[in-house]
Amino acid sequence: MEPEKRGNMLYIISLAFTIYCIVMSLKTIFIPNTIKGKLVSLENFLYLTFVYITILIGFGLIYILLETKGHQVLIEQYPMKTEDFVERLGTYIYFSAVTLFSVGYGDIAPIGIGRLIAMVEALIGYTIPAAFVARAVFDLERK
């Protein structure tokens, strides 16, 4: 297989797998009996933490995957001096975290398709706590 075709195949598989992981992580919030009926517990806190981490890293990977294919999705106010992949990945995961947990700081802004992806991520970030609390209350009422 040609290197370019292999690269495209790897890109598509990586993107699809990342989106799958995000969807499955979100799905666990809505599946019955995943929360043991306690409103606050270490287990529930860890569960919520891992859901956030999965989504945060997943969106960071989506941003970096799109960038590696030539789509500019973010613009930085203070650009990095190097183009090291690990540093870029760190920037995208940072942007993902800021988008998921807040409305952003303004030091990095999404552009192009990145705006749509950032809106979806922000919506998920606002929805998770509400879904988690509703789920805990619903499970508590069932018992």
MARZA-865757 format. One record per residue (C-alpha): residue in three letters; x, y, z; residue number from 1. Coordinates in Angstrom, 2 decimals, decimal comma. Each point is the difference from the previous one (the first is absolute). Example, Ala and Ser with C-alpha at 12.3 -4.5 7.8 and 13.67 -1.06 7.14 Angstrom:
<atom><res>ALA</res><X>12,30</X><Y>-4,50</Y><Z>7,80</Z><n>1</n></atom>
<atom><res>SER</res><X>1,37</X><Y>3,44</Y><Z>-0,66</Z><n>2</n></atom>
//
This chain:
<atom><res>MET</res><X>0,00</X><Y>0,00</Y><Z>0,00</Z><n>1</n></atom>
<atom><res>GLU</res><X>1,30</X><Y>3,48</Y><Z>-0,85</Z><n>2</n></atom>
<atom><res>PRO</res><X>1,15</X><Y>2,14</Y><Z>2,95</Z><n>3</n></atom>
<atom><res>GLU</res><X>-2,58</X><Y>2,70</Y><Z>-0,78</Z><n>4</n></atom>
<atom><res>LYS</res><X>-2,89</X><Y>-2,49</Y><Z>-0,08</Z><n>5</n></atom>
<atom><res>ARG</res><X>1,28</X><Y>-1,63</Y><Z>3,19</Z><n>6</n></atom>
<atom><res>GLY</res><X>0,17</X><Y>3,46</Y><Z>1,63</Z><n>7</n></atom>
<atom><res>ASN</res><X>-3,57</X><Y>0,80</Y><Z>-1,08</Z><n>8</n></atom>
<atom><res>MET</res><X>-1,23</X><Y>-3,36</Y><Z>1,27</Z><n>9</n></atom>
<atom><res>LEU</res><X>1,74</X><Y>0,54</Y><Z>3,36</Z><n>10</n></atom>
<atom><res>TYR</res><X>-1,50</X><Y>3,49</Y><Z>0,21</Z><n>11</n></atom>
<atom><res>ILE</res><X>-3,54</X><Y>-1,27</Y><Z>-0,66</Z><n>12</n></atom>
<atom><res>ILE</res><X>0,37</X><Y>-2,88</Y><Z>2,47</Z><n>13</n></atom>
<atom><res>SER</res><X>1,45</X><Y>2,32</Y><Z>2,67</Z><n>14</n></atom>
<atom><res>LEU</res><X>-2,76</X><Y>2,56</Y><Z>-0,45</Z><n>15</n></atom>
<atom><res>ALA</res><X>-2,75</X><Y>-2,64</Y><Z>0,01</Z><n>16</n></atom>
<atom><res>PHE</res><X>1,43</X><Y>-1,74</Y><Z>3,08</Z><n>17</n></atom>
<atom><res>THR</res><X>0,31</X><Y>3,30</Y><Z>1,88</Z><n>18</n></atom>
<atom><res>ILE</res><X>-3,59</X><Y>0,96</Y><Z>-0,79</Z><n>19</n></atom>
<atom><res>TYR</res><X>-1,14</X><Y>-3,50</Y><Z>1,00</Z><n>20</n></atom>
<atom><res>CYS</res><X>1,75</X><Y>0,33</Y><Z>3,39</Z><n>21</n></atom>
<atom><res>ILE</res><X>-1,63</X><Y>3,38</Y><Z>0,63</Z><n>22</n></atom>
<atom><res>VAL</res><X>-3,46</X><Y>-1,33</Y><Z>-0,89</Z><n>23</n></atom>
<atom><res>MET</res><X>0,41</X><Y>-3,13</Y><Z>2,13</Z><n>24</n></atom>
<atom><res>SER</res><X>1,22</X><Y>2,09</Y><Z>2,93</Z><n>25</n></atom>
<atom><res>LEU</res><X>-3,05</X><Y>2,25</Y><Z>-0,28</Z><n>26</n></atom>
<atom><res>LYS</res><X>-2,28</X><Y>-2,99</Y><Z>-0,42</Z><n>27</n></atom>
<atom><res>THR</res><X>1,02</X><Y>-1,36</Y><Z>3,42</Z><n>28</n></atom>
<atom><res>ILE</res><X>-1,68</X><Y>2,97</Y><Z>1,67</Z><n>29</n></atom>
<atom><res>PHE</res><X>-3,37</X><Y>-0,90</Y><Z>-1,49</Z><n>30</n></atom>
<atom><res>ILE</res><X>0,07</X><Y>-3,78</Y><Z>0,46</Z><n>31</n></atom>
<atom><res>PRO</res><X>-2,12</X><Y>-1,22</Y><Z>2,96</Z><n>32</n></atom>
<atom><res>ASN</res><X>1,69</X><Y>-1,30</Y><Z>3,14</Z><n>33</n></atom>
<atom><res>THR</res><X>3,44</X><Y>1,44</Y><Z>-0,70</Z><n>34</n></atom>
<atom><res>ILE</res><X>-0,13</X><Y>2,15</Y><Z>3,12</Z><n>35</n></atom>
<atom><res>LYS</res><X>-0,52</X><Y>-1,85</Y><Z>3,24</Z><n>36</n></atom>
<atom><res>GLY</res><X>-2,70</X><Y>2,31</Y><Z>1,42</Z><n>37</n></atom>
<atom><res>LYS</res><X>2,17</X><Y>2,21</Y><Z>2,20</Z><n>38</n></atom>
<atom><res>LEU</res><X>-0,02</X><Y>3,67</Y><Z>-0,81</Z><n>39</n></atom>
<atom><res>VAL</res><X>3,60</X><Y>0,48</Y><Z>1,11</Z><n>40</n></atom>
<atom><res>SER</res><X>2,57</X><Y>-2,75</Y><Z>0,23</Z><n>41</n></atom>
<atom><res>LEU</res><X>3,62</X><Y>-0,55</Y><Z>-0,94</Z><n>42</n></atom>
<atom><res>GLU</res><X>-1,10</X><Y>-2,49</Y><Z>-2,67</Z><n>43</n></atom>
<atom><res>ASN</res><X>-2,36</X><Y>2,51</Y><Z>-1,62</Z><n>44</n></atom>
<atom><res>PHE</res><X>2,61</X><Y>2,76</Y><Z>0,18</Z><n>45</n></atom>
<atom><res>LEU</res><X>2,60</X><Y>-2,22</Y><Z>-1,69</Z><n>46</n></atom>
<atom><res>TYR</res><X>-2,55</X><Y>-1,09</Y><Z>-2,59</Z><n>47</n></atom>
<atom><res>LEU</res><X>-0,79</X><Y>3,62</Y><Z>-0,88</Z><n>48</n></atom>
<atom><res>THR</res><X>3,71</X><Y>0,86</Y><Z>-0,05</Z><n>49</n></atom>
<atom><res>PHE</res><X>0,78</X><Y>-2,79</Y><Z>-2,48</Z><n>50</n></atom>
<atom><res>VAL</res><X>-2,91</X><Y>1,03</Y><Z>-2,24</Z><n>51</n></atom>
<atom><res>TYR</res><X>1,38</X><Y>3,55</Y><Z>-0,08</Z><n>52</n></atom>
<atom><res>ILE</res><X>3,57</X><Y>-1,20</Y><Z>-0,65</Z><n>53</n></atom>
<atom><res>THR</res><X>-1,14</X><Y>-2,23</Y><Z>-2,86</Z><n>54</n></atom>
<atom><res>ILE</res><X>-1,94</X><Y>2,80</Y><Z>-1,65</Z><n>55</n></atom>
<atom><res>LEU</res><X>2,72</X><Y>2,59</Y><Z>0,62</Z><n>56</n></atom>
<atom><res>ILE</res><X>2,75</X><Y>-2,13</Y><Z>-1,54</Z><n>57</n></atom>
<atom><res>GLY</res><X>-2,31</X><Y>-1,20</Y><Z>-2,77</Z><n>58</n></atom>
<atom><res>PHE</res><X>-0,78</X><Y>3,51</Y><Z>-1,19</Z><n>59</n></atom>
<atom><res>GLY</res><X>3,67</X><Y>0,96</Y><Z>0,33</Z><n>60</n></atom>
<atom><res>LEU</res><X>0,83</X><Y>-2,91</Y><Z>-2,31</Z><n>61</n></atom>
<atom><res>ILE</res><X>-2,70</X><Y>1,04</Y><Z>-2,47</Z><n>62</n></atom>
<atom><res>TYR</res><X>1,53</X><Y>3,48</Y><Z>-0,20</Z><n>63</n></atom>
<atom><res>ILE</res><X>3,54</X><Y>-1,32</Y><Z>-0,52</Z><n>64</n></atom>
<atom><res>LEU</res><X>-1,15</X><Y>-2,62</Y><Z>-2,54</Z><n>65</n></atom>
<atom><res>LEU</res><X>-1,73</X><Y>2,69</Y><Z>-2,04</Z><n>66</n></atom>
<atom><res>GLU</res><X>3,10</X><Y>2,17</Y><Z>0,18</Z><n>67</n></atom>
<atom><res>THR</res><X>2,23</X><Y>-2,82</Y><Z>-1,22</Z><n>68</n></atom>
<atom><res>LYS</res><X>-2,23</X><Y>-0,24</Y><Z>-3,08</Z><n>69</n></atom>
<atom><res>GLY</res><X>0,49</X><Y>3,69</Y><Z>-0,74</Z><n>70</n></atom>
<atom><res>HIS</res><X>-3,19</X><Y>1,45</Y><Z>1,53</Z><n>71</n></atom>
<atom><res>GLN</res><X>0,74</X><Y>3,00</Y><Z>2,17</Z><n>72</n></atom>
<atom><res>VAL</res><X>-2,38</X><Y>-0,26</Y><Z>2,95</Z><n>73</n></atom>
<atom><res>LEU</res><X>1,61</X><Y>2,30</Y><Z>2,58</Z><n>74</n></atom>
<atom><res>ILE</res><X>1,82</X><Y>3,29</Y><Z>-0,04</Z><n>75</n></atom>
<atom><res>GLU</res><X>2,21</X><Y>1,02</Y><Z>2,91</Z><n>76</n></atom>
<atom><res>GLN</res><X>0,49</X><Y>3,51</Y><Z>1,31</Z><n>77</n></atom>
<atom><res>TYR</res><X>3,51</X><Y>-0,96</Y><Z>1,13</Z><n>78</n></atom>
<atom><res>PRO</res><X>1,24</X><Y>-2,61</Y><Z>-2,51</Z><n>79</n></atom>
<atom><res>MET</res><X>2,58</X><Y>-2,58</Y><Z>1,03</Z><n>80</n></atom>
<atom><res>LYS</res><X>3,55</X><Y>0,45</Y><Z>-1,20</Z><n>81</n></atom>
<atom><res>THR</res><X>0,27</X><Y>-3,69</Y><Z>-0,90</Z><n>82</n></atom>
<atom><res>GLU</res><X>-2,23</X><Y>-2,30</Y><Z>-1,96</Z><n>83</n></atom>
<atom><res>ASP</res><X>0,72</X><Y>-3,06</Y><Z>2,15</Z><n>84</n></atom>
<atom><res>PHE</res><X>-2,90</X><Y>-2,48</Y><Z>-0,20</Z><n>85</n></atom>
<atom><res>VAL</res><X>-0,08</X><Y>-0,60</Y><Z>3,76</Z><n>86</n></atom>
<atom><res>GLU</res><X>-0,19</X><Y>3,75</Y><Z>0,72</Z><n>87</n></atom>
<atom><res>ARG</res><X>-2,76</X><Y>0,43</Y><Z>-2,58</Z><n>88</n></atom>
<atom><res>LEU</res><X>-1,89</X><Y>-2,91</Y><Z>1,53</Z><n>89</n></atom>
<atom><res>GLY</res><X>0,36</X><Y>1,63</Y><Z>3,41</Z><n>90</n></atom>
<atom><res>THR</res><X>-1,42</X><Y>3,23</Y><Z>-1,42</Z><n>91</n></atom>
<atom><res>TYR</res><X>-2,98</X><Y>-1,82</Y><Z>-1,49</Z><n>92</n></atom>
<atom><res>ILE</res><X>-0,71</X><Y>-1,91</Y><Z>3,20</Z><n>93</n></atom>
<atom><res>TYR</res><X>0,26</X><Y>3,28</Y><Z>1,94</Z><n>94</n></atom>
<atom><res>PHE</res><X>-2,46</X><Y>1,63</Y><Z>-2,41</Z><n>95</n></atom>
<atom><res>SER</res><X>-2,28</X><Y>-3,02</Y><Z>0,33</Z><n>96</n></atom>
<atom><res>ALA</res><X>0,05</X><Y>0,24</Y><Z>3,81</Z><n>97</n></atom>
<atom><res>VAL</res><X>-0,71</X><Y>3,73</Y><Z>0,00</Z><n>98</n></atom>
<atom><res>THR</res><X>-2,85</X><Y>-0,50</Y><Z>-2,47</Z><n>99</n></atom>
<atom><res>LEU</res><X>-1,48</X><Y>-2,96</Y><Z>1,91</Z><n>100</n></atom>
<atom><res>PHE</res><X>0,11</X><Y>1,68</Y><Z>3,42</Z><n>101</n></atom>
<atom><res>SER</res><X>-0,62</X><Y>3,66</Y><Z>-0,85</Z><n>102</n></atom>
<atom><res>VAL</res><X>-0,52</X><Y>2,44</Y><Z>-2,82</Z><n>103</n></atom>
<atom><res>GLY</res><X>3,73</X><Y>0,43</Y><Z>-0,60</Z><n>104</n></atom>
<atom><res>TYR</res><X>2,71</X><Y>2,49</Y><Z>0,83</Z><n>105</n></atom>
<atom><res>GLY</res><X>0,39</X><Y>1,58</Y><Z>-3,42</Z><n>106</n></atom>
<atom><res>ASP</res><X>3,65</X><Y>-0,95</Y><Z>-0,46</Z><n>107</n></atom>
<atom><res>ILE</res><X>-0,97</X><Y>-2,64</Y><Z>-2,54</Z><n>108</n></atom>
<atom><res>ALA</res><X>-3,00</X><Y>0,33</Y><Z>-2,31</Z><n>109</n></atom>
<atom><res>PRO</res><X>-1,63</X><Y>-2,58</Y><Z>-2,25</Z><n>110</n></atom>
<atom><res>ILE</res><X>-0,29</X><Y>0,76</Y><Z>-3,70</Z><n>111</n></atom>
<atom><res>GLY</res><X>-1,69</X><Y>-1,77</Y><Z>-2,89</Z><n>112</n></atom>
<atom><res>ILE</res><X>-1,29</X><Y>-3,47</Y><Z>0,87</Z><n>113</n></atom>
<atom><res>GLY</res><X>1,62</X><Y>0,47</Y><Z>3,43</Z><n>114</n></atom>
<atom><res>ARG</res><X>-2,84</X><Y>2,36</Y><Z>0,95</Z><n>115</n></atom>
<atom><res>LEU</res><X>-2,62</X><Y>-2,68</Y><Z>-0,54</Z><n>116</n></atom>
<atom><res>ILE</res><X>2,05</X><Y>-2,60</Y><Z>1,88</Z><n>117</n></atom>
<atom><res>ALA</res><X>0,58</X><Y>2,45</Y><Z>2,89</Z><n>118</n></atom>
<atom><res>MET</res><X>-3,74</X><Y>0,73</Y><Z>0,20</Z><n>119</n></atom>
<atom><res>VAL</res><X>-0,80</X><Y>-3,70</Y><Z>0,20</Z><n>120</n></atom>
<atom><res>GLU</res><X>2,66</X><Y>-0,48</Y><Z>2,67</Z><n>121</n></atom>
<atom><res>ALA</res><X>-1,28</X><Y>2,98</Y><Z>2,04</Z><n>122</n></atom>
<atom><res>LEU</res><X>-3,56</X><Y>-1,35</Y><Z>-0,22</Z><n>123</n></atom>
<atom><res>ILE</res><X>1,21</X><Y>-3,37</Y><Z>1,26</Z><n>124</n></atom>
<atom><res>GLY</res><X>1,91</X><Y>1,74</Y><Z>2,80</Z><n>125</n></atom>
<atom><res>TYR</res><X>-3,14</X><Y>1,77</Y><Z>1,17</Z><n>126</n></atom>
<atom><res>THR</res><X>-2,20</X><Y>-3,07</Y><Z>-0,37</Z><n>127</n></atom>
<atom><res>ILE</res><X>2,12</X><Y>-2,57</Y><Z>1,88</Z><n>128</n></atom>
<atom><res>PRO</res><X>-0,51</X><Y>1,40</Y><Z>3,53</Z><n>129</n></atom>
<atom><res>ALA</res><X>-3,75</X><Y>0,35</Y><Z>-0,51</Z><n>130</n></atom>
<atom><res>ALA</res><X>-0,28</X><Y>-3,51</Y><Z>-1,42</Z><n>131</n></atom>
<atom><res>PHE</res><X>2,14</X><Y>-1,39</Y><Z>2,80</Z><n>132</n></atom>
<atom><res>VAL</res><X>-2,11</X><Y>1,62</Y><Z>2,76</Z><n>133</n></atom>
<atom><res>ALA</res><X>-3,26</X><Y>-0,96</Y><Z>-1,71</Z><n>134</n></atom>
<atom><res>ARG</res><X>1,29</X><Y>-3,55</Y><Z>-0,33</Z><n>135</n></atom>
<atom><res>ALA</res><X>0,98</X><Y>-0,18</Y><Z>3,67</Z><n>136</n></atom>
<atom><res>VAL</res><X>-3,40</X><Y>1,35</Y><Z>1,11</Z><n>137</n></atom>
<atom><res>PHE</res><X>-1,86</X><Y>-2,34</Y><Z>-2,36</Z><n>138</n></atom>
<atom><res>ASP</res><X>1,94</X><Y>-3,02</Y><Z>1,30</Z><n>139</n></atom>
<atom><res>LEU</res><X>-0,55</X><Y>1,09</Y><Z>3,59</Z><n>140</n></atom>
<atom><res>GLU</res><X>-3,77</X><Y>0,23</Y><Z>-0,56</Z><n>141</n></atom>
<atom><res>ARG</res><X>-0,08</X><Y>-3,47</Y><Z>-1,57</Z><n>142</n></atom>
<atom><res>LYS</res><X>1,40</X><Y>-1,61</Y><Z>3,15</Z><n>143</n></atom>
//
